[in-house]
């Protein structure tokens, strides 16, 4: 309860879903066959913000690594690499 209360106390800015972002996610899904909207949404966000999408999903990393900005959590060393 204490941890959840602390998390809920943070004031996260919510950004409404925009059509261009949703379309970019669908384009990403078409370019990287066999991936989910969920994974694509986070990966596109990482690409657009020049961040890094960390995932434990080895199959996703294998499929999407050519897009950059994705890394396997188990191999991440804490650096802000965008490989």
VEXGUKOL-180687 format. One record per residue: residue in three letters; x, y, z of N, C-alpha, C in turn. Coordinates in nm, 2 decimals. Example, Ala and Ser with C-alpha at 12.3 -4.5 7.8 and 13.67 -1.06 7.14 Angstrom:
VEXGUKOL-180687
ALA | 1.32 | -0.57 | 0.78 | 1.23 | -0.45 | 0.78 | 1.32 | -0.33 | 0.78
SER | 1.28 | -0.22 | 0.71 | 1.37 | -0.11 | 0.71 | 1.29 | 0.00 | 0.79
This chain:
VEXGUKOL-180687
UNK | 0.08 | -0.12 | 0.00 | 0.00 | 0.00 | 0.00 | 0.09 | 0.13 | 0.00
UNK | 0.19 | 0.12 | 0.08 | 0.28 | 0.24 | 0.09 | 0.35 | 0.27 | -0.05
UNK | 0.40 | 0.16 | -0.11 | 0.46 | 0.18 | -0.24 | 0.36 | 0.23 | -0.35
UNK | 0.24 | 0.18 | -0.35 | 0.14 | 0.22 | -0.44 | 0.10 | 0.37 | -0.42
UNK | 0.09 | 0.40 | -0.29 | 0.06 | 0.54 | -0.26 | 0.17 | 0.64 | -0.30
UNK | 0.29 | 0.60 | -0.29 | 0.40 | 0.68 | -0.33 | 0.40 | 0.69 | -0.48
UNK | 0.37 | 0.59 | -0.56 | 0.37 | 0.59 | -0.70 | 0.26 | 0.68 | -0.75
UNK | 0.14 | 0.67 | -0.69 | 0.02 | 0.75 | -0.72 | 0.04 | 0.90 | -0.69
UNK | 0.13 | 0.93 | -0.60 | 0.16 | 1.06 | -0.56 | 0.24 | 1.14 | -0.67
UNK | 0.30 | 1.07 | -0.76 | 0.38 | 1.14 | -0.87 | 0.28 | 1.20 | -0.96
UNK | 0.31 | 1.31 | -1.01 | 0.23 | 1.38 | -1.11 | 0.28 | 1.36 | -1.25
UNK | 0.24 | 1.25 | -1.31 | 0.28 | 1.22 | -1.45 | 0.19 | 1.30 | -1.54
UNK | 0.25 | 1.36 | -1.64 | 0.18 | 1.43 | -1.75 | 0.12 | 1.32 | -1.84
UNK | 0.00 | 1.33 | -1.87 | -0.06 | 1.24 | -1.97 | -0.08 | 1.31 | -2.10
UNK | -0.04 | 1.25 | -2.20 | -0.04 | 1.30 | -2.34 | -0.15 | 1.23 | -2.42
UNK | -0.24 | 1.30 | -2.47 | -0.35 | 1.23 | -2.55 | -0.29 | 1.17 | -2.67
UNK | -0.35 | 1.06 | -2.71 | -0.31 | 0.98 | -2.83 | -0.34 | 1.07 | -2.95
UNK | -0.24 | 1.09 | -3.03 | -0.26 | 1.17 | -3.16 | -0.26 | 1.07 | -3.28
UNK | -0.33 | 1.11 | -3.38 | -0.34 | 1.03 | -3.50 | -0.20 | 1.00 | -3.56
UNK | -0.12 | 1.09 | -3.57 | 0.01 | 1.07 | -3.64 | 0.10 | 0.97 | -3.56
UNK | 0.09 | 0.97 | -3.43 | 0.16 | 0.87 | -3.35 | 0.10 | 0.73 | -3.37
UNK | -0.03 | 0.72 | -3.37 | -0.10 | 0.59 | -3.39 | -0.07 | 0.53 | -3.53
UNK | -0.07 | 0.62 | -3.63 | -0.03 | 0.58 | -3.76 | 0.11 | 0.53 | -3.77
UNK | 0.20 | 0.60 | -3.70 | 0.34 | 0.56 | -3.70 | 0.36 | 0.43 | -3.64
UNK | 0.28 | 0.40 | -3.53 | 0.29 | 0.27 | -3.47 | 0.24 | 0.16 | -3.57
UNK | 0.14 | 0.18 | -3.64 | 0.09 | 0.09 | -3.74 | 0.19 | 0.07 | -3.85
UNK | 0.25 | 0.17 | -3.89 | 0.36 | 0.16 | -3.99 | 0.48 | 0.08 | -3.94
UNK | 0.51 | 0.10 | -3.82 | 0.62 | 0.02 | -3.75 | 0.58 | -0.13 | -3.75
UNK | 0.46 | -0.16 | -3.72 | 0.41 | -0.30 | -3.72 | 0.42 | -0.36 | -3.85
UNK | 0.39 | -0.28 | -3.96 | 0.39 | -0.33 | -4.09 | 0.54 | -0.36 | -4.14
UNK | 0.63 | -0.27 | -4.09 | 0.77 | -0.28 | -4.13 | 0.84 | -0.39 | -4.05
UNK | 0.80 | -0.42 | -3.93 | 0.86 | -0.52 | -3.85 | 0.75 | -0.63 | -3.82
UNK | 0.75 | -0.72 | -3.91 | 0.64 | -0.82 | -3.91 | 0.64 | -0.90 | -3.78
UNK | 0.52 | -0.94 | -3.73 | 0.50 | -1.02 | -3.62 | 0.52 | -0.96 | -3.48
UNK | 0.51 | -0.83 | -3.48 | 0.52 | -0.76 | -3.35 | 0.38 | -0.70 | -3.31
UNK | 0.37 | -0.68 | -3.18 | 0.24 | -0.63 | -3.13 | 0.23 | -0.48 | -3.13
UNK | 0.11 | -0.43 | -3.12 | 0.09 | -0.28 | -3.11 | 0.16 | -0.23 | -2.99
UNK | 0.14 | -0.30 | -2.88 | 0.20 | -0.27 | -2.75 | 0.35 | -0.24 | -2.76
UNK | 0.43 | -0.34 | -2.82 | 0.57 | -0.33 | -2.83 | 0.60 | -0.22 | -2.93
UNK | 0.53 | -0.21 | -3.04 | 0.55 | -0.10 | -3.14 | 0.53 | 0.03 | -3.08
UNK | 0.43 | 0.05 | -3.00 | 0.40 | 0.18 | -2.94 | 0.52 | 0.23 | -2.85
UNK | 0.57 | 0.14 | -2.77 | 0.69 | 0.18 | -2.69 | 0.81 | 0.20 | -2.77
UNK | 0.83 | 0.12 | -2.87 | 0.95 | 0.13 | -2.96 | 0.94 | 0.27 | -3.04
UNK | 0.83 | 0.30 | -3.10 | 0.81 | 0.42 | -3.17 | 0.83 | 0.54 | -3.08
UNK | 0.79 | 0.53 | -2.95 | 0.81 | 0.64 | -2.86 | 0.96 | 0.66 | -2.83
UNK | 1.03 | 0.55 | -2.82 | 1.18 | 0.55 | -2.80 | 1.25 | 0.62 | -2.92
UNK | 1.20 | 0.58 | -3.04 | 1.26 | 0.63 | -3.16 | 1.24 | 0.78 | -3.16
UNK | 1.12 | 0.82 | -3.14 | 1.08 | 0.97 | -3.15 | 1.15 | 1.05 | -3.04
UNK | 1.17 | 1.00 | -2.93 | 1.23 | 1.08 | -2.82 | 1.38 | 1.05 | -2.81
UNK | 1.44 | 0.98 | -2.91 | 1.58 | 0.94 | -2.91 | 1.62 | 0.87 | -2.78
UNK | 1.53 | 0.79 | -2.73 | 1.55 | 0.71 | -2.61 | 1.58 | 0.56 | -2.65
UNK | 1.55 | 0.48 | -2.55 | 1.59 | 0.34 | -2.56 | 1.47 | 0.25 | -2.51
UNK | 1.42 | 0.16 | -2.59 | 1.31 | 0.07 | -2.55 | 1.38 | -0.05 | -2.50
UNK | 1.37 | -0.08 | -2.37 | 1.43 | -0.19 | -2.31 | 1.32 | -0.30 | -2.29
UNK | 1.35 | -0.42 | -2.33 | 1.25 | -0.53 | -2.33 | 1.32 | -0.66 | -2.29
UNK | 1.24 | -0.75 | -2.23 | 1.30 | -0.88 | -2.20 | 1.26 | -0.98 | -2.31
UNK | 1.20 | -0.93 | -2.42 | 1.15 | -1.01 | -2.53 | 1.26 | -1.03 | -2.63
UNK | 1.33 | -1.14 | -2.63 | 1.44 | -1.16 | -2.72 | 1.39 | -1.17 | -2.87
UNK | 1.28 | -1.23 | -2.89 | 1.22 | -1.24 | -3.02 | 1.20 | -1.10 | -3.08
UNK | 1.14 | -1.01 | -3.00 | 1.12 | -0.87 | -3.04 | 1.25 | -0.80 | -3.08
UNK | 1.35 | -0.81 | -3.00 | 1.47 | -0.74 | -3.02 | 1.53 | -0.80 | -3.15
UNK | 1.52 | -0.93 | -3.17 | 1.58 | -0.99 | -3.30 | 1.51 | -0.93 | -3.42
UNK | 1.37 | -0.92 | -3.41 | 1.30 | -0.87 | -3.52 | 1.32 | -0.72 | -3.55
UNK | 1.33 | -0.64 | -3.44 | 1.33 | -0.49 | -3.45 | 1.46 | -0.42 | -3.44
UNK | 1.57 | -0.50 | -3.42 | 1.69 | -0.43 | -3.39 | 1.74 | -0.34 | -3.50
UNK | 1.70 | -0.36 | -3.62 | 1.75 | -0.28 | -3.73 | 1.69 | -0.14 | -3.73
UNK | 1.58 | -0.12 | -3.65 | 1.52 | 0.01 | -3.63 | 1.59 | 0.09 | -3.53
UNK | 1.68 | 0.03 | -3.45 | 1.76 | 0.10 | -3.35 | 1.67 | 0.13 | -3.23
UNK | 1.73 | 0.19 | -3.13 | 1.66 | 0.24 | -3.01 | 1.59 | 0.13 | -2.93
UNK | 1.65 | 0.01 | -2.94 | 1.59 | -0.11 | -2.87 | 1.71 | -0.19 | -2.82
UNK | 1.69 | -0.25 | -2.70 | 1.79 | -0.33 | -2.64 | 1.73 | -0.44 | -2.55
UNK | 1.79 | -0.55 | -2.54 | 1.75 | -0.65 | -2.45 | 1.79 | -0.62 | -2.30
UNK | 1.69 | -0.62 | -2.22 | 1.71 | -0.58 | -2.08 | 1.82 | -0.66 | -2.01
UNK | 1.84 | -0.79 | -2.04 | 1.94 | -0.87 | -1.98 | 2.08 | -0.83 | -2.02
UNK | 2.09 | -0.76 | -2.14 | 2.22 | -0.72 | -2.19 | 2.25 | -0.57 | -2.17
UNK | 2.15 | -0.50 | -2.11 | 2.17 | -0.35 | -2.09 | 2.26 | -0.33 | -1.98
UNK | 2.36 | -0.24 | -2.00 | 2.46 | -0.21 | -1.90 | 2.43 | -0.07 | -1.83
UNK | 2.32 | -0.01 | -1.85 | 2.28 | 0.11 | -1.79 | 2.32 | 0.24 | -1.86
UNK | 2.40 | 0.22 | -1.97 | 2.44 | 0.33 | -2.05 | 2.32 | 0.37 | -2.14
UNK | 2.32 | 0.49 | -2.19 | 2.21 | 0.54 | -2.27 | 2.23 | 0.51 | -2.42
UNK | 2.27 | 0.39 | -2.44 | 2.30 | 0.35 | -2.58 | 2.17 | 0.34 | -2.66
UNK | 2.18 | 0.38 | -2.79 | 2.06 | 0.37 | -2.88 | 2.09 | 0.27 | -2.99
UNK | 2.16 | 0.17 | -2.96 | 2.20 | 0.08 | -3.07 | 2.09 | 0.02 | -3.15
